[in-house]
Each structure stands twice: as C-alpha cells, then as structure tokens.
C-alpha cells in the first residue's frame, strides 16, 4: 500500500477552505479566503520544504490542480516553482480533459478509493484537497 501524506491548513473549528487568497474559493458564500496567510512563518516554510524534499508525487483534486496550474508555472525567482513543475502530479478528476496543461500531470478518472489504485501508489502527498484526502482512506 502506498503512503499518502496530507499537507493542509485547518482551523480548530474545521475550516479547510481557501487558506491562500481572498478570491481562492468563495463556494457557499465563503468570505474569509486568505485566512492562513497571516500565520505563515519560517517554521511552516521549513516543515513544508522538508515534506517536499522527501520526493514522491503530488495528488490533487480538480479545483486545487487548476488553481496551482494557473499560478505556479508563472512564478519566477521562487525555488518552489521548479520543484512543483518537475514533480509528477496526479489529478483525481472525472471531469477534466486530457492533455492536462501543467507539465508532468496525469489525470485519474477515479479517486484512490479503490484498493487497486491505492496499492499502486508510492510515496505521495496531497495539498489542501480534503475530498481527495478522504477518498484515499481505506474503506
């Protein structure tokens, strides 16, 4: 069985939505986008960097993938840009169409709920994708 590590921002009252910017995810009238940015610090950056340095692919849901693909390839002078561009990305989405626009991206038409899918995973991380993280739990 592969190991999936979840990297997410979660408030104590269970909010996992739109940590990065005010316009990131306004579904359901959510008006508190960007809530996590004031809490970023060097320790968080170090922990995130260490997690990514271990290698492995990234597993994303459709919304997060489209958001990242529209942002990260355009960033200059950011060491994370090359890491993300060069890393294999799997996108759990039955609705996206191939080919995916971001380099090293492969679409899965299903989530990793099926044991056969999970058993083929190596070390992998998922970022800010609560639905994908839930789908990777064993049944």
N, C-alpha and C positions, 0 to 999 in steps of 0.2 A: 504494500500500500504506500502510495506517495504521501508526503507530508505537505500540507498547505498551512502556511503561516499568514495570519490576518494582521495587517497593519491598518489601524483605523483611528479616528478621533471620535470619542464617545463621551458625552456628558454624563454626570452621575444620575440624571433623570432620564437617560436613554436616548438623547438626540444624537443621531449619526448623520444628519443631513447637512450638506453644504458647508463644510468646515473652511473652505479656502477663500471664497469671494462672495460679495453680496448677491451677485446675479447667478451664482453657480447652480442652484437648484431651488426654484421657487414653487415646486409642486405643492399643491394643497394650501397655497397662500403663505408658505413659509417665508418670513421676513427677516430672519436672523442669519442669513448667509454671511460667511466670513467670521463666524463666532470663534473659531480656533486660532486665528492668526495672532491675536494679542498674547497668546500663551506659548507661542513658539519661542524656543530659546536654544542655546548651543547644546544642551543635553539632549533635547529632542532630535536635533540635527545629527548628533553623534549616534544615537540609537538607530535612527533611520538609515544612516550610512552603513553602520555595522550590519544591519539586516540585509541590505542590498549587496554588500561586499561578499556575502556567502554564496553568491551565484544563484542559479535557478531561474526559472521563467516567472513571468507575471501573469496572473489570471485576473481578467477584468470582465465586468459586465458591460453592456452596450453603452449606457449613459457615461460611465467613467471613461471607457475607451474613447468615445467620441470627444469628450472634454479634453482628455490628455492628448489625443492625436491632433487636436486643433491648437494646442498650446506648446507642448514640449519640443516638437521638431523645429519650432521657430525661435527658441531661446538661444541666445549667444552668450558666451563667457559664463556658462553655468556648468560645472562638472557633471551634474546630474543629467544634463541633456544627452551627452554621448552614452552614458550608461543606459538610459531608457531607450534611446534609438537602437542600440546594439543588442539589447536583451530580447529574447524570444517572448512574445506576448500572445496569450491565448484569450480569445474573446468569446464568452458564453452568450450567444445570441442567435435565436432562430430567425430574426428579422433583418439583420444586416446582410448585405450582398457582397460577394467576392468579386474582385480582389479588394482587400482592405487597404486603406490609404497609407497607413503608417508602416514603415519597414519592419520586417521580422514579426508580422502579425498573422495569426492563423485563427480563423473563425471556427467555433464549435457550434453546431446546430442544437446542441443539448447542453445542459449543465453537467456537473460532475456527480450528480446524484447516483447514477448507475455504478455499481461496484466495478464493472469492467473499465469504466472511464477512470475512476479513482486509482485503480491498480496500475494504470499506465503512466500516472503522474510521477515525476521525480520530485525533487525539492522545488516548491513553488510558493510564491507569495501572492496575496490579493490585497489590493489597496482600496479602502473606502467603498467596498462593494458588499453591502450587507446581504443582499439577495444571493449573490454568488457564494459568499461565505456560508450562508445557511444551506445552500444546495450541496455543499461539499461534506456536510455531516453524514456519517453513516446512517442508514435508515434504521 
